[in-house]
C-alpha cells in the first residue's frame, strides 16, 4: 500500500508500474511540494491506487475538511474550484490548506 502523503520521486500517471523513491513527505516538507506535483500525484492516486488506498485517501480528505476553520475552508474551496476534477482530493486539499496556513502564519 502506498501512503497518499508520500510522493515518490518518479512516477507516471499512465504507468502504475513505475514508482521509484526516495519519497517526499507532503506533510513534513509541504514547502518543497509544488502545486503541479501535488496535482500529478492526485491524478495517479485516482487512476492507479488500490481501493483501500482510495478509501484511506477519502477518509483523510474528510478529516481535513472537518478540521478547518470556516475562513480556511472558504479559502481552500475557492482554490479547489480552479483545479480539474481529476486533480481534486485529499492531496490537493492538504497542499492548498497548508500553503494558506503557512502564508497566514
N, C-alpha and C positions, 0 to 999 in steps of 0.2 A: 504494500500500500504506500502511496506517495502522499506525504503530508502536504496539504494545499498551500501552506505558508512557507514552504521551502522550494525555491525555484532553482532548477538545475542550470548550470552554465550553458549547456547545449541541449536544445530540444526543438522539434519541428512539429507544428500543428498537424500537418498531414502525414506524419510518420511517427506513430506512437512507439516504435521500436528504438528510436534514438533518444536516450536520456543519459546525459553524462554530467557528473559533478565537476567541480565542487558545487555545493548547493548554497544559495543565498537565503538567509532567514529574513523574510519580508517584514517581520515584526521588529526584530532587533536592529536591522540595518535598513529600515524603510527609506532613509535619506539617500541610499545608494540605488534604490529601485526607481526606474523611470516609469512614467505612465504607460508608455508604449510596451515596455517589457511586461508590466502587470497585465495589460490587455492581451498580449500574446499568450501568457500563461493561463489566463482566464479562459481563452478560447481552447487551449489544449485540454484543460480540465473538462470543459463542456463537451468536447468531442471524443476524448480518449480515456477518461478516468473510469474506474470501476464504479459500479452502482453504490457501494458502501462509501467510496471516496466522495462521490457527488452528494450523498446524504449527509456526510460529515461537513462538507462544504456549505450546504444549505443551512445546516444547523448553526454553523459559525456565523453566517451572514445574518441569520435571525437574531442571534445573541448580540451581535454588534448593533443591529437595529434597535434593540431594546435598551442598550446601554448608552446611547447617545442622548445628549441634551436636545431639547426641541430646536434650539438655534443651530447646533451642529448637524442635526438631522436634516434641516432645511437646506443648509449649505451642501451637504453630501448629495441629497436628492437633486438639487439644481445641477450639480456637476454630472451626476449619473444620467441626466436627460440628454447630455451631449455624447454619450457613449453608445456604440452599437449594441443592439440587444444581445448578441452572442459574446460581447465583452463585459456585460454587466454581471455582477455576482459578488461573492464574498471577497475575492482578491481585490477587485476594483473598489468595493466599499471600504475595505481596510486601507488601501493606498490613499484614497481621497480623504478618508476620515483622519488618518494620521498626518497627512500633509496639512490639513486645516488646523489640527491641534498643534502641530509644530510651529506653524506660522503665527497662530494666536499667542503661543507662549514665548 
